[in-house]
Amino acid sequence: MKEDKNQARLRRAQQTRRKIAELKVVRLAVHRSNGHMYAQVIDASGAKILSCTTRPELRKAVKNGGNIAAAAMVGKRIAEKARALGIEAVAFDRGGYKYHGRVKALADAAREHGLKF
């Protein structure tokens, strides 16, 4: 039976999460929908440390939460929050999405503002 797109994405995401769990490091998990971008910093045990999204936090700053500019703002904001908590390095969990477009913009912005991955 053929996998649909979402099942294939989830399978790819599981492979990445398995490897990150082996390394026992903090990860920056990304989720994207058609309308919004979401990012979370999750510790090695799986507990959420902090998060940032285009929905309530950046609603006034962005007109459209589903574009590259909004993704870059989420990346900048998550990096600032993580650095404030003393988190310097993370593993990037792209959630099975291609490293392209909004996912890439979020990652690049997080790197520019001090996160290492």
Summary of the structure (lengths in Angstrom):
residues: 117
radius of gyration: 13.9
end to end distance: 36.3
largest distance: 47.3
contacts: 371
relative contact order: 0.20
helix: 40%
strand: 20%
